[in-house]
């Protein structure tokens, strides 16, 4: 049997392989529709074999087939199969566990200098606001305090009024919970915003950190001026320690992105940015988890516990845990 | 490595795959669909939730919906969302690896800055700038709108999120395997050229290239559509003139067999040339 010389060789090429191509197409269609789990063990074994066969068909066809529609179809089939074959196969629980046990602390350690800078910016804002408010509360307090954050805690309030929100007795359950959720979503949105703002060379991130430091500083100065320092910090630290650490982490991630943009390092700017962007995005995910924890402490714990001693004990315990976690966890893989 | 409108991805097997870059309008439509669905879902879940639990669960729902709608679908549906799926769009990794949760998360973190912030600015600027006036407001507005327009500035149509996660959005409409025009579908093993009454010489085959072959393929596939037959006749006459075809005149009934035979012979010739490492891209003498 000899082929007619006037007949394109791709006719034979296609006839010999078409069956395996369409078999792969059927598997891919099924996997696209309802996932790889919809395939039988036999089909799962066939999938990579057929996929490689189509890739090699595609390479051969590119070099020696002049049939446009066949080339287009092979290319599209190979692309679809590639996406099915190389889809990530880790379960969500696995992803979360690996991230918490290894990825998150390791990444945080990798950006420790940004973390330091980020914390310094926050503290600087805090110090400046503190000095200003301590000098003249009436004039400077509202300069940087948004009304919805203040919740009535202002220089105009009496000392008793200031003391009241620090202890739960007076507050209705639901109002406190609502405020905790509001703070969680508000802070998480700020954290997410910092990541995006890192793209503007990190400058807005620095401002945001500075500004959040100012809010904290202004309020602290107010409470200190009324002799409520111990009660104030017992209110802030249990949830605030975690919360502030999370915001500082987001800030550090934003600064690191800004840095990568300015100084891409050895690879191409686009590549380096992508590598950094993925790792630092994960930091934001971890920070959101931390903010959720802070929200739970704020909404539940603070309602139940009025003892200043227990509050400080919890704050210390949490601070110690974070230090241990971020310095020791995930060192070996 | 890149041509306008194309993404080339090197698979781990070492084969380069080509993808078509999704256009701005396609992505915009996909986002509108997603936002509409998100709105419907939020409304459907939010009303009963608000009735039962007050504003706290509502805020949580709004937060999760806004930030995790895209993350949820892109991880579950292999780089697509309901809107993207409708338009056959898909997120892929620029470097060819698998799309991990981490990457999907990273590309969607910037939506806040890139999409929701500009939207708020366009709909109700006072929400953003309650106290700022004048120059600061103008500068901030310009800056936020620039973020929205960022995909227009590069040929990959990258958002900042795509840049930070190293992803591309491509369009991959379903392609059907069409009939082989050169194959008469006789039983396997009986491979003979169609209609031996049309035979061509090597000199006649050397005139046209692959580009013309693709045009001819289109003409043949559309021969049954309106106006297709008259185009085919005109093309057949033009080819006959160009290659100096000597034979009976190409009237209506003989046009398609002639073109099919010419197509098969031309393809056979070009493929043989390709096997020998020669490419004949276009008509001889033309650029």
Boltz contact constraints between the chains, C-beta under 6 A:
constraints:
  - contact:
      token1: [A, 3]
      token2: [B, 191]
      max_distance: 6.0
  - contact:
      token1: [A, 4]
      token2: [B, 192]
      max_distance: 6.0
  - contact:
      token1: [A, 4]
      token2: [B, 193]
      max_distance: 6.0
  - contact:
      token1: [A, 6]
      token2: [B, 193]
      max_distance: 6.0
  - contact:
      token1: [A, 6]
      token2: [B, 265]
      max_distance: 6.0
  - contact:
      token1: [A, 6]
      token2: [B, 268]
      max_distance: 6.0
  - contact:
      token1: [A, 7]
      token2: [B, 191]
      max_distance: 6.0
  - contact:
      token1: [A, 7]
      token2: [B, 193]
      max_distance: 6.0
  - contact:
      token1: [A, 7]
      token2: [B, 268]
      max_distance: 6.0
  - contact:
      token1: [A, 8]
      token2: [B, 182]
      max_distance: 6.0
  - contact:
      token1: [A, 8]
      token2: [B, 267]
      max_distance: 6.0
  - contact:
      token1: [A, 8]
      token2: [B, 268]
      max_distance: 6.0
  - contact:
      token1: [A, 8]
      token2: [B, 271]
      max_distance: 6.0
  - contact:
      token1: [A, 9]
      token2: [B, 271]
      max_distance: 6.0
  - contact:
      token1: [A, 10]
      token2: [B, 271]
      max_distance: 6.0
  - contact:
      token1: [A, 11]
      token2: [B, 182]
      max_distance: 6.0
  - contact:
      token1: [A, 11]
      token2: [B, 183]
      max_distance: 6.0
  - contact:
      token1: [A, 14]
      token2: [B, 180]
      max_distance: 6.0
  - contact:
      token1: [A, 15]
      token2: [B, 188]
      max_distance: 6.0
  - contact:
      token1: [A, 55]
      token2: [B, 13]
      max_distance: 6.0
  - contact:
      token1: [A, 55]
      token2: [B, 15]
      max_distance: 6.0
  - contact:
      token1: [A, 64]
      token2: [B, 271]
      max_distance: 6.0
  - contact:
      token1: [A, 64]
      token2: [B, 274]
      max_distance: 6.0
  - contact:
      token1: [A, 64]
      token2: [B, 275]
      max_distance: 6.0
  - contact:
      token1: [A, 66]
      token2: [B, 210]
      max_distance: 6.0
  - contact:
      token1: [A, 66]
      token2: [B, 213]
      max_distance: 6.0
  - contact:
      token1: [A, 66]
      token2: [B, 267]
      max_distance: 6.0
  - contact:
      token1: [A, 66]
      token2: [B, 270]
      max_distance: 6.0
  - contact:
      token1: [A, 66]
      token2: [B, 271]
      max_distance: 6.0
  - contact:
      token1: [A, 68]
      token2: [B, 214]
      max_distance: 6.0
  - contact:
      token1: [A, 68]
      token2: [B, 217]
      max_distance: 6.0
  - contact:
      token1: [A, 69]
      token2: [B, 178]
      max_distance: 6.0
  - contact:
      token1: [A, 72]
      token2: [B, 175]
      max_distance: 6.0
  - contact:
      token1: [A, 73]
      token2: [B, 175]
      max_distance: 6.0
  - contact:
      token1: [A, 73]
      token2: [B, 177]
      max_distance: 6.0
  - contact:
      token1: [A, 76]
      token2: [B, 175]
      max_distance: 6.0
  - contact:
      token1: [A, 78]
      token2: [B, 17]
      max_distance: 6.0
  - contact:
      token1: [A, 79]
      token2: [B, 17]
      max_distance: 6.0
  - contact:
      token1: [A, 82]
      token2: [B, 11]
      max_distance: 6.0
  - contact:
      token1: [A, 86]
      token2: [B, 98]
      max_distance: 6.0
  - contact:
      token1: [A, 87]
      token2: [B, 78]
      max_distance: 6.0
  - contact:
      token1: [A, 88]
      token2: [B, 98]
      max_distance: 6.0
  - contact:
      token1: [A, 88]
      token2: [B, 100]
      max_distance: 6.0
  - contact:
      token1: [A, 95]
      token2: [B, 101]
      max_distance: 6.0
  - contact:
      token1: [A, 177]
      token2: [B, 56]
      max_distance: 6.0
  - contact:
      token1: [A, 178]
      token2: [B, 55]
      max_distance: 6.0
  - contact:
      token1: [A, 178]
      token2: [B, 56]
      max_distance: 6.0
  - contact:
      token1: [A, 181]
      token2: [B, 56]
      max_distance: 6.0
  - contact:
      token1: [A, 181]
      token2: [B, 59]
      max_distance: 6.0
  - contact:
      token1: [A, 181]
      token2: [B, 60]
      max_distance: 6.0
  - contact:
      token1: [A, 185]
      token2: [B, 59]
      max_distance: 6.0
  - contact:
      token1: [A, 185]
      token2: [B, 63]
      max_distance: 6.0
  - contact:
      token1: [A, 192]
      token2: [B, 109]
      max_distance: 6.0
  - contact:
      token1: [A, 192]
      token2: [B, 112]
      max_distance: 6.0
  - contact:
      token1: [A, 193]
      token2: [B, 112]
      max_distance: 6.0
  - contact:
      token1: [A, 195]
      token2: [B, 109]
      max_distance: 6.0
  - contact:
      token1: [A, 196]
      token2: [B, 110]
      max_distance: 6.0
  - contact:
      token1: [A, 196]
      token2: [B, 112]
      max_distance: 6.0
  - contact:
      token1: [A, 196]
      token2: [B, 113]
      max_distance: 6.0
  - contact:
      token1: [A, 199]
      token2: [B, 160]
      max_distance: 6.0
  - contact:
      token1: [A, 273]
      token2: [B, 163]
      max_distance: 6.0
  - contact:
      token1: [A, 274]
      token2: [B, 166]
      max_distance: 6.0
  - contact:
      token1: [A, 277]
      token2: [B, 106]
      max_distance: 6.0
  - contact:
      token1: [A, 277]
      token2: [B, 164]
      max_distance: 6.0
  - contact:
      token1: [A, 277]
      token2: [B, 165]
      max_distance: 6.0
  - contact:
      token1: [A, 278]
      token2: [B, 102]
      max_distance: 6.0
  - contact:
      token1: [A, 278]
      token2: [B, 103]
      max_distance: 6.0
  - contact:
      token1: [A, 278]
      token2: [B, 106]
      max_distance: 6.0
  - contact:
      token1: [A, 278]
      token2: [B, 165]
      max_distance: 6.0
  - contact:
      token1: [A, 281]
      token2: [B, 105]
      max_distance: 6.0
  - contact:
      token1: [A, 281]
      token2: [B, 106]
      max_distance: 6.0
  - contact:
      token1: [A, 281]
      token2: [B, 109]
      max_distance: 6.0
  - contact:
      token1: [A, 282]
      token2: [B, 102]
      max_distance: 6.0
  - contact:
      token1: [A, 284]
      token2: [B, 109]
      max_distance: 6.0
  - contact:
      token1: [A, 285]
      token2: [B, 105]
      max_distance: 6.0
